[in-house]
Amino acid sequence: MLERGAQQFEIAQDDFRAFLTTYGDGRWVLMFDDDRERAAGELTAAVRRALGRDLPFEILATGRWEMAGRIADRYRVGRVFLAGDAAHQLPPTRGGFGANTGIDDVWNLSWKLAAVIRGTADARLLDTYDAERRPIGWLRHAQTFSRPDYARWAPPSFLPAALIADEAMEFGQLCRSSAVLGAAPELPAAATPEAWAGQPGTRAPHVWEHGATGTRSTLDLFGRGYVLLSADPAWMALGARLAVDTVRVGADFRFPPEQPFQTVYGVRAAGAALVRPDGIVAWRVQTRPDACAEATIRQLVSAHG
């Protein structure tokens, strides 16, 4: 039960549907599920019908909401970047596709802008913003209008997509660009974190560590710079030479027995995973470091932040 009780209500009566929610300060929002224009008296009667009883109320304002689904042709033109509703207009969904997509846009863009402004990344890194985020905008668009809530609003030309679970949509979307190595085109656009198991282009898997100093998540390891994770000390030495933050699995972070690093991140004992500042896996390898691996990390980190 919510602390303050129910906050949203779906109203379903014969030939009458509406949605009611609150700002939490005494004001309420009532949205009718039709496109009718209502005169003052008819509007008052419709509000009473939605409430189900003769309660006192005052209509402060009215407006019309346009059902739409639009994705910008480009998310970047020169020094101008689009994010959130400026980049993609989606109707509200129970999965929060519109709002969460906007938050993900900014999280993806912010570290890239910071790296370019600092001079630690090539300006071409900014091209990966459109490459990674616009396909996800279209994915959210297709998933929104393929779901029962909005399928009836889709135009006849729209081809419904196979539904992807909300968990996969929110935590398992795949980023493809030059800032990721190994996100092959045949991979699905989204899957659950367990199915991905550390696949490059997806969120670094979350695992809890319960230690003597407290509890923390693998996600606490990311957010500042590139991070190299491995159980092999040879990778730690390489990370130190390249000035990349390192996490020694089993020492710096202890994975629980039921969630070993090799299984959760899909990396063998001699291998490693490289995670970007935004928590996206940039690359992983299954063998001990060699000259090719060193060159790969140098290229990713120097070119991309």
Beta strands, then each sheet from edge to edge (+ up, - down):
strand 1: 8-13
strand 2: 16-22
strand 3: 28-32
strand 4: 70-71
strand 5: 76-77
strand 6: 80-81
strand 7: 88-89
strand 8: 208-211
strand 9: 214-217
strand 10: 227-230
strand 11: 245-248
strand 12: 272-275
strand 13: 281-285
sheet 1: 1+ 2- 3+
sheet 2: 4+ 7-
sheet 3: 5+ 6-
sheet 4: 8+ 9-
sheet 5: 11+ 10+ 12- 13+
end
